[in-house]
Amino acid sequence: MTTPTNELHLSGDFPAASTEQWRALVDKALKGADFEKRLVTRTADGIKINPLYTRGDALQATVNELPGAAPFTRGTQAVREGLGWDIRSFHIEADPKALNAAILDDLQGGVTSIGIQVGGNGLAPTKEAFATALKDVLLDVCPIVLVAQENFFDAALALNAEWDARGIKAAERQGSFGADPLGTLAMTGRLSEPVETALARAVALMNATEANPRVQVMTADGVVAHVAGASEAQELAFMLSALVAYLRAAEEGGIPPEKALPKINVSLAADVDEFATIAKLRAARRLIWRVADASGAGDVASAVKLNCPTSYRIMSKRDPWTNILRTTIACAGAALGGADAIVVLPFTFALGKPDAFACRVARNIQIVCQEESNLGRVNDPAGGSWYVENLTADMAKKAWEIFQDIEARGGLLAGLTSGYIQEIIAKTAETRAKSIATIRQELTGVSAFPLLGDDGVHAEPWTAPSPPAAKAAIEVAPLRPHRLGEAFEALRDAADAHGGFKVFLASMGEIVDHNVRTTWVKNYLAAGGIAALISDGYKTPEDAAAAFRVSGADAACICSSDSVNATLAAPAAQALKAAGAKLVLMAGRPGEQEAALKSAGVDQFLFAGADAVATLKGLQEKLS
C-alpha cells in the first residue's frame, strides 16, 4: 500500500515575482539605455517580439485549441502518423538513367517520397522518360511529387501512364502534379498560354483524378514569394491568394470547395528563424481553415497537405559547410511546426548539382531529426508557449490583412500584372538587404566568421534551362529568386579575380588590449575577401612599422582598445605612413580625436553599423 503524498510545489519556498520587479532589475542593468531599442525586436512584418512572455500574455482564444480540431492551428490530426512527416528529396536531372540511380539511392538511404523537376533543366515530360526514371521505384508506396511549371499537364499524363503500365490501383496512387499557373507566372514572368486556359487544364486533372484520393493536382506555393525576399506574412498571403484563386477556378469548373481542397497542397519555406517557421506553419493551417470555413468546407481544411522545403535564400556558396547548420535548424522548425513533408536542400545546392555525399547529408539531417531526436512524436510541442501563440496570432492577423489587400485589388493575378505584389516584396527584401549589409543581421560563413581560401567544396554547375520555345501569352515582372549572401559573395568573387587583397594589422598593446578589435576587423575584412596579416601585437609604433615594412602589404589597420588608441593610434599612423603605407585604416570610431588622427595619417575608420558591403567594395578599389 502506498501512502498518498502532497502535491510538490517547487516554487513554494520562494516569494512570488512580478513583471514589475523584473522590469526594475532590467532597467537597472540597462543603466539608462532605452528598453524598447535594446531588448524589443521586430520581425520583417513589424511584429513586436518582447524579451519576456508571462501568463498575462496568454491568449484566451487559443487555450482550448487541440490538435485535430478546427481551426487546426495545432495540427490537422489528433495524433501524428508514423514518425511525423514525409522525408522527401528533390531532384533536378535531365538524364532519366542518372535520375533513376539518384532516386533509388535516396530511397535506399531512408527517403520516403520523391520530388522531380520536370521541364527546363529537369526531366522531359514524356512517358518514356518517366518509365526510365521511375524504374524499380515502388509506386504504390512512394509518392511522386512533380515541380513542372508549364509542363504540369504533360507531366501528369506521363506519370499517369506509368501508374497505368504498372497496374497501380486508383486508391494506391500517391503524389502531386504540382500545377501552379500563378506561381509559375510569378517566378518566370511569363506563361505561354492564358492563365484561364492553364487553370482549366488543372481543373480537368482534378476531375480526372477524382478516384485517386491520394493524388493532389495543384500547389499553392508561397515559396515563390519567399525566395524573392518576402516576409513571413507576405509569403502566407501569397499562398492564400493562390489557394483562393484555385478554389474559384475549380468551382467554375463544377468542383465545389469540399472536393477541390483535398486536391490542392500548400508549400511554404522553412527558414533559419526556427520560431518564425513554427509560427508560420501554425498560422498557415489557421488561415487555410478560415478560407475553407468561409467556403462552407471548414473541416476539409485538414486534408490540405503542408510541404516545406528548406529555404533556398539562406544557402551560401562560400563555406557551404555552414549550410548544414542552416538546413538542420530549418528542418527542425518545419518538423516542430507540423509539416506533412520536408525537403532538405543539399548543402552544395547553391553551387550546382549535389553529389552523393551532399544528398546523403541532406537526408540524414531528416533521419536524425525524426528517428533520433523524435521531433515528430509530439503533436505541436510549441503549442501553449505564450511567445509562440502570440507570434502565431500576430503573423496570421498580418497575413490576413495583406491577403485582403491583394483580394481588394483584384486577386493574385491582378496584383502580379499591376506589379503591386513585386513592389511590396521588393521593399521587404531591400530592408533586409540593408540589415545584412550593415551586419546587423549576420550570415555565418559569409559576413560572420568567413573562411578565406579554398573551402574544399566543389560541384558541377547547374545546366542552364533552355529558353521557352512558345511565345508568351502573358508577361509580368518576375519575382527573381535571390540568396541573402549574394552581395558579400560578389565581393569575394571580385577579390579572387584580382588575386586577393591583404592588410597588415597594427595591433597595439597587449593581447587583452587589442584582441576584440583585431578579431572583429579580421572577420570584417575577410567578408570582402581581404586577408588580414595578424600578430600577437606591438608595444610601440616603431615595432609595428618595422613589421609592416617586411609584410609585403600596402595597407595597414590600427587595432586596439579606446584607451590604448588614445595614446598610440596617432604615432602609429605616423610611423606606418613613414614606413610606406599607402592606406592607413583604424578599427573603431574616432570620437573627438578624428581630426587629430586624420592629421596623423589615418585615411579611414572601420566600425560596426556602417554599410559593410559599400565599405569593403571601396577598400577593394583602393587596394587594387
Protein Blocks (a to p, Z undefined) as FASTA:
>chain_A
ZZddddddfklmpccddfklmmmmmmmmnnopafklmmmccdfkopacdfbdcfklpcfk
lmmgcehiaehlnopbfbdghjhpacddddddfblklmmmmmmmmmmnopabdcddeehj
lccdbfklmmmmmgoiafklmccdddekjmmmmmmmmmmmmmmmnopafklpgcdehiaf
klmmmmnopafbdfklmmmmmmmmmmmmmmmmkbcfbdcdfklmmmnopafklmmmmmmm
mmmmmmmmmmmnopafklmmmmpccdddddfblmlmmmmmmmmmmmmmmmmmmnopmmmm
mmpccdddddfklpcfbhkllmmmmmmmmmmmmmmnopabdcdddfklmnmccdfklmmm
mmmmmmmmmmmnommmpghklgopaklmmmmmmmmmmmmmmmmmmmmnnpjklmmmnomm
mmmmmmmmmmmmmmmmnomaccehilgopaedjehiacdddddddddfbdcfbdcddddd
ddfklmmmmmmmmmmmnopaadddddehjfklmmmmmmmmmmmmmmnopacdddebdfbf
klmmmmmmmnopabdcddddfklmmmmmmmmmmmmmmnopabdcdedjekjmlmmmmmno
pabdcdehiafklmmmmmmmmmZZ
